[in-house]
Amino acid sequence: MTQFLTSPQGRRLAFNQLEGAGPTVVFLGGFKSDMQGSKALYLEAWAKEQRRAFLRLDYSGHGQSSGDFEAGAIGDWAADALAVIEARTSGPLILVGSSMGGWIALLLARMIPDRIAGLVGIAAAPDFTARTWAEELTDAQRDQVTAEGRIGIASDYADQPYIFTRRLFEDGAQNRVLDRPLPLPFPVRLLQGTADTDVPPAVALDLLAHADGPDLRLTLVKGADHRFSTPDCLALIASSIDEVTRRAQGGLPR
């Protein structure tokens, strides 16, 4: 059943939670996604079957949470995730971040390092606003963002263009994780489809090369796209969570 809490910033945030054995699995969705997506619901059903503690949530401006999507930015959404985690969980966490949720998971690893037992990234997209600004926009499009405060960017995975605001770019630049050391002293599994056109495999390889950790692995799935939601892909996510949990509970040096 969906529940709500008010964050320290005054945002009304929707979440669903299962009680069970820890570490708590926290699913972090992507840009303009919500907690009703196929990965979130599959993992909730899996966690219920496994009697695992599980949490999924909607960032502000997403799904059932309050707020205007275009008014939000990466820092806001990371703060939303932190607010729900701190209010509703205790003990170690396994963060499962899809696309933008992978970036948010890395920010949470910076914010609450002592609580992170492991991380699974699914087409993780750290610093995607900086990459979009520098590599994908033309000079004319950058001028449009500066003048008008927003721009629509087409995606192969949405019917309508995604709206990127000037604040989203500015805030994203302040929350980068690939411009400084990125210690991940816990088991990490990165999952990436080779047919992903929104977050290409090169992004996963850059993250693998940049991050520093004792147990960091990348799995490429040939032909999988950004949705990463076929039965085989969903099963791979669940098995990766299991593997990370076992490795974390096995006393991996931190």
C-alpha positions, 0 to 999 in steps of 0.5 A: 500500500502506498504511504506518504511522508513529508520531507524536511524540505516540505515535499510530500513523498510517496513510497511503498515498503516491505518489512523483512530481513536485511539489508534493505533493498532500495529501488531508485528509479530513473528520470521521469520514471516512477515506482510503478515501473516493471523493475520496481514491481518485479523486485518488490514481488521478488523481495516479498517472496524472499522475505527481504526488506524492500523500499521503492519511492517516487521522487518529487515531481514523479509518480504520486509525490508532490511537486512539478517535475520541471522544477526539480533537479538531481540534488532535490531527488537525491534529498528526497531519496535520503529523506525516505531512507532515513525516515523509514529504514535502519541498518545496512542498505543495498541500493538498486539504481536504474539510469538516473537512479544509478547516479542518485545511488552514487550520491547516497553512497557519498551522503551516508557511506556507513549505511551502504552494504552494496550497490547494483546499477542498471544502465547507471547514468552518473553525470548525464546532464553534464554529458548531455550539455557538453556532448549532445547539445549544439551551440544553438541548443545551449543558447536556447537553454540559456535564453528560454530556461528549458529544452525538449530532448527526444528519447527512444524510450518516451513518446514525448521529448524529455524536458531539460531545464537550465536549473537541471543542468546547473544543479547536475553540474554541482552534483557530479560524481565522475569529476572527483574520486569515487570510492565504493568500498562495498560490492558493486554490480553494474548491469548494462545492455549493449543496445541501450541508446540512451545510456550507451555502454561507454558510460558503464565502462567509464564508471567502471574505470573511474570508481575505486572499489575491491569488488566492482564488476560490469555485466554487458547483456548483448541486445538489451536496451535501456528498459532492461526489463525482459524476463532474463534481465529482471532475473539478472537484477535479482541474482545480482542483488543476491550476489551483492548481499552474500558478498556484503554479509561475507565480510568483504574488507571495507 
